[in-house]
Amino acid sequence: MAKKFKLDPKKMAESLQNQPEVTQPVIGQKIYVPSSLYVYRGEDDFAGGIATISKIEKSDFLPPDHYNYLMVGIAERPGSMYNWRPLLERQEELKKMYGDQIAHPDPDDRPEFNDYNADWR
């Protein structure tokens, strides 16, 4: 039987100490997102760059200042969500990496990079 997940209020409070206030995301806001490359799922590869926030989700059980409270989705990659706080913390780094590049799907359709029956699974 699976172990039931229980939040430890003391650990949660400790994780919130000295956390800076987080800027709230806004639908339509432009942000930088990183690239994502997948082994044996090349069809899902994604080139990072400037993206547009299209969805915002807030946790129902974490406090608003928790590191994992906010998630954002982008128009350029429907169905994927990004943890807002670490993404926000990386904006300067990502801006240097991508400049004016627009984030977009960059699939690698070669069969050897899309083998769902790979022997390592």
PDB file as gemmi writes it, atoms N, CA and C in Angstrom:
CRYST1    1.000    1.000    1.000  90.00  90.00  90.00 P 1                      
ATOM      1  N   MET A   1       0.841  -1.174   0.000  1.00  0.00           N  
ATOM      2  CA  MET A   1       0.000   0.000   0.000  1.00  0.00           C  
ATOM      3  C   MET A   1       0.886   1.237   0.000  1.00  0.00           C  
ATOM      4  N   ALA A   2       0.532   2.232  -0.792  1.00  0.00           N  
ATOM      5  CA  ALA A   2       1.320   3.459  -0.898  1.00  0.00           C  
ATOM      6  C   ALA A   2       1.278   4.252   0.401  1.00  0.00           C  
ATOM      7  N   LYS A   3       2.400   4.851   0.717  1.00  0.00           N  
ATOM      8  CA  LYS A   3       2.498   5.671   1.917  1.00  0.00           C  
ATOM      9  C   LYS A   3       1.806   7.012   1.655  1.00  0.00           C  
ATOM     10  N   LYS A   4       0.997   7.454   2.587  1.00  0.00           N  
ATOM     11  CA  LYS A   4       0.289   8.724   2.422  1.00  0.00           C  
ATOM     12  C   LYS A   4       1.241   9.884   2.678  1.00  0.00           C  
ATOM     13  N   PHE A   5       1.226  10.851   1.769  1.00  0.00           N  
ATOM     14  CA  PHE A   5       2.084  12.023   1.869  1.00  0.00           C  
ATOM     15  C   PHE A   5       1.517  12.973   2.921  1.00  0.00           C  
ATOM     16  N   LYS A   6       2.360  13.393   3.865  1.00  0.00           N  
ATOM     17  CA  LYS A   6       1.925  14.313   4.910  1.00  0.00           C  
ATOM     18  C   LYS A   6       2.886  15.492   4.975  1.00  0.00           C  
ATOM     19  N   LEU A   7       2.360  16.690   4.953  1.00  0.00           N  
ATOM     20  CA  LEU A   7       3.179  17.893   5.042  1.00  0.00           C  
ATOM     21  C   LEU A   7       3.595  18.137   6.484  1.00  0.00           C  
ATOM     22  N   ASP A   8       4.839  18.451   6.676  1.00  0.00           N  
ATOM     23  CA  ASP A   8       5.368  18.757   8.001  1.00  0.00           C  
ATOM     24  C   ASP A   8       5.377  20.280   8.151  1.00  0.00           C  
ATOM     25  N   PRO A   9       4.482  20.866   8.961  1.00  0.00           N  
ATOM     26  CA  PRO A   9       4.389  22.326   9.097  1.00  0.00           C  
ATOM     27  C   PRO A   9       5.709  22.968   9.523  1.00  0.00           C  
ATOM     28  N   LYS A  10       6.464  22.298  10.390  1.00  0.00           N  
ATOM     29  CA  LYS A  10       7.739  22.851  10.850  1.00  0.00           C  
ATOM     30  C   LYS A  10       8.732  22.953   9.687  1.00  0.00           C  
ATOM     31  N   LYS A  11       8.838  21.898   8.887  1.00  0.00           N  
ATOM     32  CA  LYS A  11       9.745  21.917   7.736  1.00  0.00           C  
ATOM     33  C   LYS A  11       9.290  22.941   6.704  1.00  0.00           C  
ATOM     34  N   MET A  12       7.974  23.055   6.511  1.00  0.00           N  
ATOM     35  CA  MET A  12       7.458  24.043   5.562  1.00  0.00           C  
ATOM     36  C   MET A  12       7.823  25.450   6.017  1.00  0.00           C  
ATOM     37  N   ALA A  13       7.658  25.735   7.302  1.00  0.00           N  
ATOM     38  CA  ALA A  13       7.979  27.061   7.837  1.00  0.00           C  
ATOM     39  C   ALA A  13       9.464  27.350   7.661  1.00  0.00           C  
ATOM     40  N   GLU A  14      10.315  26.339   7.912  1.00  0.00           N  
ATOM     41  CA  GLU A  14      11.759  26.530   7.742  1.00  0.00           C  
ATOM     42  C   GLU A  14      12.103  26.809   6.282  1.00  0.00           C  
ATOM     43  N   SER A  15      11.406  26.162   5.354  1.00  0.00           N  
ATOM     44  CA  SER A  15      11.703  26.359   3.933  1.00  0.00           C  
ATOM     45  C   SER A  15      11.316  27.754   3.458  1.00  0.00           C  
ATOM     46  N   LEU A  16      10.468  28.439   4.213  1.00  0.00           N  
ATOM     47  CA  LEU A  16      10.003  29.762   3.820  1.00  0.00           C  
ATOM     48  C   LEU A  16      10.867  30.890   4.372  1.00  0.00           C  
ATOM     49  N   GLN A  17      11.750  30.586   5.301  1.00  0.00           N  
ATOM     50  CA  GLN A  17      12.577  31.621   5.917  1.00  0.00           C  
ATOM     51  C   GLN A  17      13.510  32.249   4.879  1.00  0.00           C  
ATOM     52  N   ASN A  18      13.630  33.550   4.943  1.00  0.00           N  
ATOM     53  CA  ASN A  18      14.538  34.321   4.089  1.00  0.00           C  
ATOM     54  C   ASN A  18      14.238  34.196   2.597  1.00  0.00           C  
ATOM     55  N   GLN A  19      13.013  33.885   2.240  1.00  0.00           N  
ATOM     56  CA  GLN A  19      12.640  33.820   0.831  1.00  0.00           C  
ATOM     57  C   GLN A  19      12.193  35.205   0.365  1.00  0.00           C  
ATOM     58  N   PRO A  20      12.735  35.698  -0.749  1.00  0.00           N  
ATOM     59  CA  PRO A  20      12.315  37.014  -1.234  1.00  0.00           C  
ATOM     60  C   PRO A  20      10.874  36.969  -1.743  1.00  0.00           C  
ATOM     61  N   GLU A  21      10.223  38.109  -1.736  1.00  0.00           N  
ATOM     62  CA  GLU A  21       8.864  38.201  -2.266  1.00  0.00           C  
ATOM     63  C   GLU A  21       8.905  37.888  -3.757  1.00  0.00           C  
ATOM     64  N   VAL A  22       7.934  37.147  -4.228  1.00  0.00           N  
ATOM     65  CA  VAL A  22       7.910  36.716  -5.617  1.00  0.00           C  
ATOM     66  C   VAL A  22       6.984  37.603  -6.433  1.00  0.00           C  
ATOM     67  N   THR A  23       7.479  38.076  -7.567  1.00  0.00           N  
ATOM     68  CA  THR A  23       6.653  38.815  -8.508  1.00  0.00           C  
ATOM     69  C   THR A  23       5.605  37.862  -9.068  1.00  0.00           C  
ATOM     70  N   GLN A  24       4.372  38.292  -9.138  1.00  0.00           N  
ATOM     71  CA  GLN A  24       3.293  37.439  -9.634  1.00  0.00           C  
ATOM     72  C   GLN A  24       3.271  37.442 -11.168  1.00  0.00           C  
ATOM     73  N   PRO A  25       3.105  36.266 -11.777  1.00  0.00           N  
ATOM     74  CA  PRO A  25       3.022  36.201 -13.238  1.00  0.00           C  
ATOM     75  C   PRO A  25       1.697  36.758 -13.733  1.00  0.00           C  
ATOM     76  N   VAL A  26       1.664  37.162 -14.990  1.00  0.00           N  
ATOM     77  CA  VAL A  26       0.466  37.725 -15.603  1.00  0.00           C  
ATOM     78  C   VAL A  26       0.278  37.059 -16.967  1.00  0.00           C  
ATOM     79  N   ILE A  27      -0.962  36.667 -17.276  1.00  0.00           N  
ATOM     80  CA  ILE A  27      -1.261  36.109 -18.596  1.00  0.00           C  
ATOM     81  C   ILE A  27      -0.853  37.134 -19.651  1.00  0.00           C  
ATOM     82  N   GLY A  28      -0.129  36.685 -20.671  1.00  0.00           N  
ATOM     83  CA  GLY A  28       0.348  37.571 -21.732  1.00  0.00           C  
ATOM     84  C   GLY A  28       1.755  38.099 -21.487  1.00  0.00           C  
ATOM     85  N   GLN A  29       2.285  37.894 -20.295  1.00  0.00           N  
ATOM     86  CA  GLN A  29       3.646  38.357 -19.947  1.00  0.00           C  
ATOM     87  C   GLN A  29       4.682  37.568 -20.735  1.00  0.00           C  
ATOM     88  N   LYS A  30       5.715  38.250 -21.212  1.00  0.00           N  
ATOM     89  CA  LYS A  30       6.833  37.621 -21.913  1.00  0.00           C  
ATOM     90  C   LYS A  30       7.893  37.221 -20.898  1.00  0.00           C  
ATOM     91  N   ILE A  31       8.365  35.987 -21.003  1.00  0.00           N  
ATOM     92  CA  ILE A  31       9.412  35.475 -20.125  1.00  0.00           C  
ATOM     93  C   ILE A  31      10.369  34.616 -20.951  1.00  0.00           C  
ATOM     94  N   TYR A  32      11.519  34.312 -20.378  1.00  0.00           N  
ATOM     95  CA  TYR A  32      12.459  33.387 -21.004  1.00  0.00           C  
ATOM     96  C   TYR A  32      12.266  32.006 -20.390  1.00  0.00           C  
ATOM     97  N   VAL A  33      12.300  30.978 -21.246  1.00  0.00           N  
ATOM     98  CA  VAL A  33      12.250  29.592 -20.784  1.00  0.00           C  
ATOM     99  C   VAL A  33      13.453  28.851 -21.362  1.00  0.00           C  
ATOM    100  N   PRO A  34      13.932  27.812 -20.654  1.00  0.00           N  
ATOM    101  CA  PRO A  34      15.088  27.059 -21.144  1.00  0.00           C  
ATOM    102  C   PRO A  34      14.708  26.036 -22.210  1.00  0.00           C  
ATOM    103  N   SER A  35      15.708  25.553 -22.921  1.00  0.00           N  
ATOM    104  CA  SER A  35      15.516  24.455 -23.867  1.00  0.00           C  
ATOM    105  C   SER A  35      15.308  23.153 -23.105  1.00  0.00           C  
ATOM    106  N   SER A  36      14.658  22.210 -23.756  1.00  0.00           N  
ATOM    107  CA  SER A  36      14.474  20.868 -23.200  1.00  0.00           C  
ATOM    108  C   SER A  36      14.793  19.861 -24.298  1.00  0.00           C  
ATOM    109  N   LEU A  37      15.700  18.938 -24.009  1.00  0.00           N  
ATOM    110  CA  LEU A  37      16.074  17.889 -24.954  1.00  0.00           C  
ATOM    111  C   LEU A  37      15.805  16.543 -24.301  1.00  0.00           C  
ATOM    112  N   TYR A  38      15.245  15.606 -25.074  1.00  0.00           N  
ATOM    113  CA  TYR A  38      14.831  14.327 -24.523  1.00  0.00           C  
ATOM    114  C   TYR A  38      15.513  13.162 -25.227  1.00  0.00           C  
ATOM    115  N   VAL A  39      16.022  12.215 -24.439  1.00  0.00           N  
ATOM    116  CA  VAL A  39      16.588  10.990 -24.971  1.00  0.00           C  
ATOM    117  C   VAL A  39      15.426  10.050 -25.265  1.00  0.00           C  
ATOM    118  N   TYR A  40      15.373   9.521 -26.455  1.00  0.00           N  
ATOM    119  CA  TYR A  40      14.321   8.609 -26.899  1.00  0.00           C  
ATOM    120  C   TYR A  40      12.945   9.254 -26.964  1.00  0.00           C  
ATOM    121  N   ARG A  41      12.882  10.582 -26.908  1.00  0.00           N  
ATOM    122  CA  ARG A  41      11.636  11.326 -27.122  1.00  0.00           C  
ATOM    123  C   ARG A  41      11.974  12.620 -27.856  1.00  0.00           C  
ATOM    124  N   GLY A  42      12.813  12.508 -28.868  1.00  0.00           N  
ATOM    125  CA  GLY A  42      13.257  13.690 -29.606  1.00  0.00           C  
ATOM    126  C   GLY A  42      12.130  14.503 -30.196  1.00  0.00           C  
ATOM    127  N   GLU A  43      10.999  13.872 -30.420  1.00  0.00           N  
ATOM    128  CA  GLU A  43       9.847  14.598 -30.967  1.00  0.00           C  
ATOM    129  C   GLU A  43       9.355  15.685 -30.015  1.00  0.00           C  
ATOM    130  N   ASP A  44       9.759  15.596 -28.741  1.00  0.00           N  
ATOM    131  CA  ASP A  44       9.341  16.578 -27.741  1.00  0.00           C  
ATOM    132  C   ASP A  44      10.387  17.654 -27.467  1.00  0.00           C  
ATOM    133  N   ASP A  45      11.516  17.634 -28.194  1.00  0.00           N  
ATOM    134  CA  ASP A  45      12.560  18.636 -27.975  1.00  0.00           C  
ATOM    135  C   ASP A  45      11.992  20.047 -28.161  1.00  0.00           C  
ATOM    136  N   PHE A  46      12.510  20.963 -27.366  1.00  0.00           N  
ATOM    137  CA  PHE A  46      11.989  22.331 -27.357  1.00  0.00           C  
ATOM    138  C   PHE A  46      13.153  23.305 -27.244  1.00  0.00           C  
ATOM    139  N   ALA A  47      13.179  24.311 -28.113  1.00  0.00           N  
ATOM    140  CA  ALA A  47      14.224  25.340 -28.096  1.00  0.00           C  
ATOM    141  C   ALA A  47      13.778  26.492 -27.203  1.00  0.00           C  
ATOM    142  N   GLY A  48      14.621  26.835 -26.246  1.00  0.00           N  
ATOM    143  CA  GLY A  48      14.294  27.903 -25.310  1.00  0.00           C  
ATOM    144  C   GLY A  48      14.362  29.282 -25.942  1.00  0.00           C  
ATOM    145  N   GLY A  49      13.862  30.259 -25.210  1.00  0.00           N  
ATOM    146  CA  GLY A  49      13.859  31.642 -25.665  1.00  0.00           C  
ATOM    147  C   GLY A  49      12.687  32.391 -25.038  1.00  0.00           C  
ATOM    148  N   ILE A  50      12.241  33.408 -25.721  1.00  0.00           N  
ATOM    149  CA  ILE A  50      11.143  34.238 -25.230  1.00  0.00           C  
ATOM    150  C   ILE A  50       9.812  33.514 -25.458  1.00  0.00           C  
ATOM    151  N   ALA A  51       8.989  33.477 -24.415  1.00  0.00           N  
ATOM    152  CA  ALA A  51       7.690  32.813 -24.493  1.00  0.00           C  
ATOM    153  C   ALA A  51       6.637  33.697 -23.825  1.00  0.00           C  
ATOM    154  N   THR A  52       5.384  33.366 -24.075  1.00  0.00           N  
ATOM    155  CA  THR A  52       4.259  34.128 -23.540  1.00  0.00           C  
ATOM    156  C   THR A  52       3.473  33.283 -22.544  1.00  0.00           C  
ATOM    157  N   ILE A  53       3.303  33.790 -21.336  1.00  0.00           N  
ATOM    158  CA  ILE A  53       2.532  33.069 -20.323  1.00  0.00           C  
ATOM    159  C   ILE A  53       1.073  32.990 -20.764  1.00  0.00           C  
ATOM    160  N   SER A  54       0.552  31.757 -20.801  1.00  0.00           N  
ATOM    161  CA  SER A  54      -0.831  31.545 -21.231  1.00  0.00           C  
ATOM    162  C   SER A  54      -1.696  30.914 -20.138  1.00  0.00           C  
ATOM    163  N   LYS A  55      -1.054  30.443 -19.065  1.00  0.00           N  
ATOM    164  CA  LYS A  55      -1.797  29.771 -18.003  1.00  0.00           C  
ATOM    165  C   LYS A  55      -1.048  29.953 -16.686  1.00  0.00           C  
ATOM    166  N   ILE A  56      -1.798  30.116 -15.602  1.00  0.00           N  
ATOM    167  CA  ILE A  56      -1.213  30.240 -14.264  1.00  0.00           C  
ATOM    168  C   ILE A  56      -1.979  29.316 -13.332  1.00  0.00           C  
ATOM    169  N   GLU A  57      -1.244  28.487 -12.584  1.00  0.00           N  
ATOM    170  CA  GLU A  57      -1.877  27.608 -11.605  1.00  0.00           C  
ATOM    171  C   GLU A  57      -1.245  27.854 -10.247  1.00  0.00           C  
ATOM    172  N   LYS A  58      -2.087  27.894  -9.225  1.00  0.00           N  
ATOM    173  CA  LYS A  58      -1.624  28.079  -7.854  1.00  0.00           C  
ATOM    174  C   LYS A  58      -1.950  26.833  -7.061  1.00  0.00           C  
ATOM    175  N   SER A  59      -1.043  26.441  -6.171  1.00  0.00           N  
ATOM    176  CA  SER A  59      -1.238  25.254  -5.344  1.00  0.00           C  
ATOM    177  C   SER A  59      -2.411  25.449  -4.386  1.00  0.00           C  
ATOM    178  N   ASP A  60      -3.157  24.377  -4.182  1.00  0.00           N  
ATOM    179  CA  ASP A  60      -4.263  24.406  -3.228  1.00  0.00           C  
ATOM    180  C   ASP A  60      -3.816  24.105  -1.807  1.00  0.00           C  
ATOM    181  N   PHE A  61      -2.578  23.613  -1.634  1.00  0.00           N  
ATOM    182  CA  PHE A  61      -2.165  23.218  -0.295  1.00  0.00           C  
ATOM    183  C   PHE A  61      -0.877  23.869   0.202  1.00  0.00           C  
ATOM    184  N   LEU A  62      -0.145  24.572  -0.659  1.00  0.00           N  
ATOM    185  CA  LEU A  62       1.073  25.252  -0.216  1.00  0.00           C  
ATOM    186  C   LEU A  62       0.786  26.726   0.070  1.00  0.00           C  
ATOM    187  N   PRO A  63       1.519  27.329   1.002  1.00  0.00           N  
ATOM    188  CA  PRO A  63       1.327  28.759   1.268  1.00  0.00           C  
ATOM    189  C   PRO A  63       1.827  29.585   0.080  1.00  0.00           C  
ATOM    190  N   PRO A  64       1.263  30.780  -0.118  1.00  0.00           N  
ATOM    191  CA  PRO A  64       1.600  31.610  -1.277  1.00  0.00           C  
ATOM    192  C   PRO A  64       3.078  31.962  -1.429  1.00  0.00           C  
ATOM    193  N   ASP A  65       3.847  31.963  -0.346  1.00  0.00           N  
ATOM    194  CA  ASP A  65       5.261  32.305  -0.483  1.00  0.00           C  
ATOM    195  C   ASP A  65       6.153  31.066  -0.606  1.00  0.00           C  
ATOM    196  N   HIS A  66       5.547  29.896  -0.778  1.00  0.00           N  
ATOM    197  CA  HIS A  66       6.327  28.663  -0.932  1.00  0.00           C  
ATOM    198  C   HIS A  66       6.963  28.605  -2.325  1.00  0.00           C  
ATOM    199  N   TYR A  67       8.128  27.991  -2.398  1.00  0.00           N  
ATOM    200  CA  TYR A  67       8.902  27.873  -3.635  1.00  0.00           C  
ATOM    201  C   TYR A  67       8.111  27.226  -4.771  1.00  0.00           C  
ATOM    202  N   ASN A  68       7.234  26.293  -4.465  1.00  0.00           N  
ATOM    203  CA  ASN A  68       6.486  25.561  -5.488  1.00  0.00           C  
ATOM    204  C   ASN A  68       5.027  25.983  -5.624  1.00  0.00           C  
ATOM    205  N   TYR A  69       4.665  27.132  -5.105  1.00  0.00           N  
ATOM    206  CA  TYR A  69       3.266  27.565  -5.093  1.00  0.00           C  
ATOM    207  C   TYR A  69       2.717  27.889  -6.486  1.00  0.00           C  
ATOM    208  N   LEU A  70       3.499  28.565  -7.323  1.00  0.00           N  
ATOM    209  CA  LEU A  70       3.030  29.022  -8.635  1.00  0.00           C  
ATOM    210  C   LEU A  70       3.644  28.239  -9.788  1.00  0.00           C  
ATOM    211  N   MET A  71       2.796  27.858 -10.744  1.00  0.00           N  
ATOM    212  CA  MET A  71       3.246  27.210 -11.974  1.00  0.00           C  
ATOM    213  C   MET A  71       2.692  28.019 -13.138  1.00  0.00           C  
ATOM    214  N   VAL A  72       3.474  28.119 -14.219  1.00  0.00           N  
ATOM    215  CA  VAL A  72       3.004  28.839 -15.399  1.00  0.00           C  
ATOM    216  C   VAL A  72       3.131  27.957 -16.642  1.00  0.00           C  
ATOM    217  N   GLY A  73       2.178  28.130 -17.539  1.00  0.00           N  
ATOM    218  CA  GLY A  73       2.214  27.478 -18.839  1.00  0.00           C  
ATOM    219  C   GLY A  73       2.487  28.543 -19.889  1.00  0.00           C  
ATOM    220  N   ILE A  74       3.056  28.125 -21.010  1.00  0.00           N  
ATOM    221  CA  ILE A  74       3.365  29.084 -22.085  1.00  0.00           C  
ATOM    222  C   ILE A  74       2.653  28.687 -23.372  1.00  0.00           C  
ATOM    223  N   ALA A  75       2.299  29.686 -24.152  1.00  0.00           N  
ATOM    224  CA  ALA A  75       1.567  29.467 -25.401  1.00  0.00           C  
ATOM    225  C   ALA A  75       2.371  28.625 -26.390  1.00  0.00           C  
ATOM    226  N   GLU A  76       3.679  28.764 -26.366  1.00  0.00           N  
ATOM    227  CA  GLU A  76       4.544  28.081 -27.327  1.00  0.00           C  
ATOM    228  C   GLU A  76       4.712  26.587 -27.028  1.00  0.00           C  
ATOM    229  N   ARG A  77       4.276  26.170 -25.848  1.00  0.00           N  
ATOM    230  CA  ARG A  77       4.431  24.759 -25.443  1.00  0.00           C  
ATOM    231  C   ARG A  77       3.215  24.303 -24.641  1.00  0.00           C  
ATOM    232  N   PRO A  78       2.067  24.165 -25.297  1.00  0.00           N  
ATOM    233  CA  PRO A  78       0.846  23.772 -24.600  1.00  0.00           C  
ATOM    234  C   PRO A  78       1.027  22.432 -23.875  1.00  0.00           C  
ATOM    235  N   GLY A  79       0.442  22.339 -22.694  1.00  0.00           N  
ATOM    236  CA  GLY A  79       0.496  21.095 -21.944  1.00  0.00           C  
ATOM    237  C   GLY A  79       1.671  20.975 -20.994  1.00  0.00           C  
ATOM    238  N   SER A  80       2.610  21.892 -21.044  1.00  0.00           N  
ATOM    239  CA  SER A  80       3.758  21.871 -20.131  1.00  0.00           C  
ATOM    240  C   SER A  80       3.649  23.036 -19.162  1.00  0.00           C  
ATOM    241  N   MET A  81       4.078  22.786 -17.937  1.00  0.00           N  
ATOM    242  CA  MET A  81       4.050  23.830 -16.915  1.00  0.00           C  
ATOM    243  C   MET A  81       5.462  24.023 -16.359  1.00  0.00           C  
ATOM    244  N   TYR A  82       5.762  25.250 -15.974  1.00  0.00           N  
ATOM    245  CA  TYR A  82       7.057  25.601 -15.404  1.00  0.00           C  
ATOM    246  C   TYR A  82       6.865  26.113 -13.980  1.00  0.00           C  
ATOM    247  N   ASN A  83       7.769  25.725 -13.108  1.00  0.00           N  
ATOM    248  CA  ASN A  83       7.767  26.229 -11.743  1.00  0.00           C  
ATOM    249  C   ASN A  83       8.180  27.693 -11.804  1.00  0.00           C  
ATOM    250  N   TRP A  84       7.317  28.600 -11.379  1.00  0.00           N  
ATOM    251  CA  TRP A  84       7.513  30.035 -11.559  1.00  0.00           C  
ATOM    252  C   TRP A  84       8.742  30.584 -10.839  1.00  0.00           C  
ATOM    253  N   ARG A  85       8.910  30.272  -9.574  1.00  0.00           N  
ATOM    254  CA  ARG A  85       9.986  30.892  -8.792  1.00  0.00           C  
ATOM    255  C   ARG A  85      11.378  30.622  -9.385  1.00  0.00           C  
ATOM    256  N   PRO A  86      11.764  29.354  -9.651  1.00  0.00           N  
ATOM    257  CA  PRO A  86      13.089  29.145 -10.239  1.00  0.00           C  
ATOM    258  C   PRO A  86      13.214  29.732 -11.645  1.00  0.00           C  
ATOM    259  N   LEU A  87      12.110  29.730 -12.395  1.00  0.00           N  
ATOM    260  CA  LEU A  87      12.145  30.335 -13.727  1.00  0.00           C  
ATOM    261  C   LEU A  87      12.395  31.832 -13.608  1.00  0.00           C  
ATOM    262  N   LEU A  88      11.724  32.466 -12.674  1.00  0.00           N  
ATOM    263  CA  LEU A  88      11.906  33.895 -12.435  1.00  0.00           C  
ATOM    264  C   LEU A  88      13.350  34.204 -12.028  1.00  0.00           C  
ATOM    265  N   GLU A  89      13.919  33.344 -11.175  1.00  0.00           N  
ATOM    266  CA  GLU A  89      15.291  33.547 -10.711  1.00  0.00           C  
ATOM    267  C   GLU A  89      16.322  33.416 -11.834  1.00  0.00           C  
ATOM    268  N   ARG A  90      15.979  32.719 -12.920  1.00  0.00           N  
ATOM    269  CA  ARG A  90      16.918  32.491 -14.025  1.00  0.00           C  
ATOM    270  C   ARG A  90      16.755  33.458 -15.194  1.00  0.00           C  
ATOM    271  N   GLN A  91      15.877  34.451 -15.092  1.00  0.00           N  
ATOM    272  CA  GLN A  91      15.583  35.308 -16.240  1.00  0.00           C  
ATOM    273  C   GLN A  91      16.818  36.003 -16.816  1.00  0.00           C  
ATOM    274  N   GLU A  92      17.678  36.549 -15.991  1.00  0.00           N  
ATOM    275  CA  GLU A  92      18.877  37.238 -16.514  1.00  0.00           C  
ATOM    276  C   GLU A  92      19.800  36.258 -17.239  1.00  0.00           C  
ATOM    277  N   GLU A  93      20.003  35.084 -16.636  1.00  0.00           N  
ATOM    278  CA  GLU A  93      20.840  34.043 -17.242  1.00  0.00           C  
ATOM    279  C   GLU A  93      20.254  33.599 -18.589  1.00  0.00           C  
ATOM    280  N   LEU A  94      18.950  33.346 -18.618  1.00  0.00           N  
ATOM    281  CA  LEU A  94      18.298  32.900 -19.851  1.00  0.00           C  
ATOM    282  C   LEU A  94      18.306  33.991 -20.920  1.00  0.00           C  
ATOM    283  N   LYS A  95      18.167  35.230 -20.509  1.00  0.00           N  
ATOM    284  CA  LYS A  95      18.215  36.340 -21.463  1.00  0.00           C  
ATOM    285  C   LYS A  95      19.581  36.397 -22.150  1.00  0.00           C  
ATOM    286  N   LYS A  96      20.643  36.189 -21.392  1.00  0.00           N  
ATOM    287  CA  LYS A  96      21.992  36.172 -21.968  1.00  0.00           C  
ATOM    288  C   LYS A  96      22.150  35.001 -22.938  1.00  0.00           C  
ATOM    289  N   MET A  97      21.552  33.870 -22.606  1.00  0.00           N  
ATOM    290  CA  MET A  97      21.666  32.672 -23.451  1.00  0.00           C  
ATOM    291  C   MET A  97      20.879  32.801 -24.754  1.00  0.00           C  
ATOM    292  N   TYR A  98      19.670  33.364 -24.690  1.00  0.00           N  
ATOM    293  CA  TYR A  98      18.762  33.322 -25.833  1.00  0.00           C  
ATOM    294  C   TYR A  98      18.541  34.648 -26.548  1.00  0.00           C  
ATOM    295  N   GLY A  99      18.850  35.764 -25.907  1.00  0.00           N  
ATOM    296  CA  GLY A  99      18.674  37.058 -26.571  1.00  0.00           C  
ATOM    297  C   GLY A  99      17.266  37.239 -27.105  1.00  0.00           C  
ATOM    298  N   ASP A 100      17.144  37.462 -28.421  1.00  0.00           N  
ATOM    299  CA  ASP A 100      15.845  37.705 -29.050  1.00  0.00           C  
ATOM    300  C   ASP A 100      15.169  36.443 -29.594  1.00  0.00           C  
ATOM    301  N   GLN A 101      15.775  35.282 -29.361  1.00  0.00           N  
ATOM    302  CA  GLN A 101      15.211  34.031 -29.890  1.00  0.00           C  
ATOM    303  C   GLN A 101      13.846  33.752 -29.274  1.00  0.00           C  
ATOM    304  N   ILE A 102      12.901  33.369 -30.111  1.00  0.00           N  
ATOM    305  CA  ILE A 102      11.560  33.005 -29.663  1.00  0.00           C  
ATOM    306  C   ILE A 102      11.555  31.506 -29.340  1.00  0.00           C  
ATOM    307  N   ALA A 103      11.014  31.135 -28.191  1.00  0.00           N  
ATOM    308  CA  ALA A 103      10.904  29.730 -27.810  1.00  0.00           C  
ATOM    309  C   ALA A 103       9.987  29.010 -28.803  1.00  0.00           C  
ATOM    310  N   HIS A 104      10.348  27.762 -29.148  1.00  0.00           N  
ATOM    311  CA  HIS A 104       9.552  27.019 -30.117  1.00  0.00           C  
ATOM    312  C   HIS A 104       9.860  25.517 -30.056  1.00  0.00           C  
ATOM    313  N   PRO A 105       8.897  24.694 -30.482  1.00  0.00           N  
ATOM    314  CA  PRO A 105       9.171  23.268 -30.593  1.00  0.00           C  
ATOM    315  C   PRO A 105      10.297  23.058 -31.601  1.00  0.00           C  
ATOM    316  N   ASP A 106      11.172  22.106 -31.315  1.00  0.00           N  
ATOM    317  CA  ASP A 106      12.302  21.805 -32.198  1.00  0.00           C  
ATOM    318  C   ASP A 106      12.468  20.287 -32.265  1.00  0.00           C  
ATOM    319  N   PRO A 107      11.461  19.594 -32.792  1.00  0.00           N  
ATOM    320  CA  PRO A 107      11.472  18.139 -32.748  1.00  0.00           C  
ATOM    321  C   PRO A 107      12.601  17.519 -33.568  1.00  0.00           C  
ATOM    322  N   ASP A 108      13.142  16.443 -33.025  1.00  0.00           N  
ATOM    323  CA  ASP A 108      14.113  15.619 -33.732  1.00  0.00           C  
ATOM    324  C   ASP A 108      13.377  14.327 -34.061  1.00  0.00           C  
ATOM    325  N   ASP A 109      12.990  14.167 -35.328  1.00  0.00           N  
ATOM    326  CA  ASP A 109      12.146  13.047 -35.727  1.00  0.00           C  
ATOM    327  C   ASP A 109      12.912  11.808 -36.181  1.00  0.00           C  
ATOM    328  N   ARG A 110      14.243  11.830 -36.035  1.00  0.00           N  
ATOM    329  CA  ARG A 110      15.009  10.647 -36.425  1.00  0.00           C  
ATOM    330  C   ARG A 110      14.588   9.449 -35.561  1.00  0.00           C  
ATOM    331  N   PRO A 111      14.417   8.288 -36.174  1.00  0.00           N  
ATOM    332  CA  PRO A 111      13.941   7.106 -35.436  1.00  0.00           C  
ATOM    333  C   PRO A 111      14.790   6.751 -34.214  1.00  0.00           C  
ATOM    334  N   GLU A 112      16.094   6.881 -34.313  1.00  0.00           N  
ATOM    335  CA  GLU A 112      16.957   6.499 -33.183  1.00  0.00           C  
ATOM    336  C   GLU A 112      16.770   7.401 -31.962  1.00  0.00           C  
ATOM    337  N   PHE A 113      16.125   8.545 -32.131  1.00  0.00           N  
ATOM    338  CA  PHE A 113      15.865   9.440 -31.007  1.00  0.00           C  
ATOM    339  C   PHE A 113      14.394   9.424 -30.579  1.00  0.00           C  
ATOM    340  N   ASN A 114      13.654   8.457 -31.084  1.00  0.00           N  
ATOM    341  CA  ASN A 114      12.241   8.319 -30.727  1.00  0.00           C  
ATOM    342  C   ASN A 114      11.867   6.854 -30.547  1.00  0.00           C  
ATOM    343  N   ASP A 115      12.740   6.095 -29.927  1.00  0.00           N  
ATOM    344  CA  ASP A 115      12.535   4.666 -29.714  1.00  0.00           C  
ATOM    345  C   ASP A 115      11.918   4.444 -28.343  1.00  0.00           C  
ATOM    346  N   TYR A 116      10.596   4.242 -28.321  1.00  0.00           N  
ATOM    347  CA  TYR A 116       9.887   4.054 -27.053  1.00  0.00           C  
ATOM    348  C   TYR A 116      10.151   2.688 -26.421  1.00  0.00           C  
ATOM    349  N   ASN A 117      10.788   1.800 -27.175  1.00  0.00           N  
ATOM    350  CA  ASN A 117      11.117   0.480 -26.662  1.00  0.00           C  
ATOM    351  C   ASN A 117      12.611   0.338 -26.410  1.00  0.00           C  
ATOM    352  N   ALA A 118      13.240   1.433 -26.071  1.00  0.00           N  
ATOM    353  CA  ALA A 118      14.683   1.414 -25.842  1.00  0.00           C  
ATOM    354  C   ALA A 118      15.040   0.405 -24.773  1.00  0.00           C  
ATOM    355  N   ASP A 119      16.196  -0.220 -24.916  1.00  0.00           N  
ATOM    356  CA  ASP A 119      16.587  -1.295 -23.988  1.00  0.00           C  
ATOM    357  C   ASP A 119      16.912  -0.803 -22.586  1.00  0.00           C  
ATOM    358  N   TRP A 120      17.055   0.493 -22.370  1.00  0.00           N  
ATOM    359  CA  TRP A 120      17.373   1.010 -21.044  1.00  0.00           C  
ATOM    360  C   TRP A 120      16.116   1.177 -20.185  1.00  0.00           C  
ATOM    361  N   ARG A 121      14.954   1.037 -20.753  1.00  0.00           N  
ATOM    362  CA  ARG A 121      13.695   1.225 -19.998  1.00  0.00           C  
ATOM    363  C   ARG A 121      13.374   0.043 -19.152  1.00  0.00           C  
TER     364      ARG A 121                                                      
END                                                                             
